Amino acid sequence: MKLAELIGQELKWVQPNALKREYDLHAGNVIAATLSFQSAVGSLATATSGDGSWTFKRVGFWQTKVTIRASEAATDLAIFKNNTWSGGGALELADGRKYL
């Protein structure tokens, strides 16, 4: 299922097993996407949907950011820079577009 087909629907992340760092994105009774962490302590996660597969990895310590790549790719599609103190952050795409 393509995520664009879910616009306007209520989506909910569900963790099927509390002992595993795996999550399903539900649109009603349909699993629209999955997110799973590669290890119990790391920050590398893989998300998969009908649109494809991507990796998310937190990097940095004081000023953390999350890199977003197509699975198996070596270059970033986007970077999310968290700003905890202002209650949000910014997503910057590889082409320079930014979304707060």
N, C-alpha and C positions, 0 to 999 in steps of 0.2 A: 504494500500500500504506500502510495506517495503521500508525503506529509502535507502537500498543498491541498489534497482532498479532504483534509481535516479542519480546514479553516472554519472557524465559528463553532466547532464542537468543543465540548469540555474534555480536557486531557488530564490524566492523573498518572503520576509515577508510582509504581508499586514495587516493593521489594519482596519477591516470592519466598525467599529463604533468608531469615535474619542472620544466618551464619555465613552468607556469601555476599560479596560486594557486587551484586548483579541486580539490575532494575529493569522493569518493563514499563513502557509508556502505553497506557490504555486509552482507547477511544471507545467508550462503552465496553463491549465484550471483546473487542478486537485489540490485539497487541500491535501497535503501530511502529514501535521502535524498541530497541534494547540498548542498555548501557552496561558494560561490564569492565571492572577494574582488573588489570593483569595480575596483581598480587595483593596480598592482605595489607601491605604497608606502603606501597608505591602510589603515585598519583597518575600513572598512565592508564587511560580508559579508552575503550573502543565503543563507539555508537554505531548501530546499524539500523537502517530502515529500507523501505522500498526504493529510496533515492540513492542509496549507496552506503559506504562505510567510512568513518572518520576516526581519528585519534585525537584525544584531548590530554594535554600534559601540563601540570602546574610546574612552573620553574621560578626560581628566585626565593629569597627568604624574607627580606624586609619589604621589598616591593614586588609582590608576586604578580605573575601573569600566567595566562593559560594559552598555550599554542594549540592551534586547530589545523589538522592536516588531513588530506585524503589518505586513507589507509595505504601503507607501503610507500607513501610519497616522502621526499626529503625536504620539501619546501612548505612553508606555512601558507594556508589559505587565509588565515586571520589570526589575530592575537587579541585576547580579552585582557585588559588591564584593570584590575580590581582597585577600587577606591573605597575601602571599608569605612573610612571616617566620614565620607559624604553620602554613604548609603547606596552606592552603585558602582559604576565603572564604565568603561568604553570598549566597544568592539571595533577594532580597526581591520578592515579588509586589505588584502594584498594590493589592491588598486588605489589605496589611500582613503577610501570612504570610511567615515567614522559614525558610529551609532552610540548614543549615550544610553 
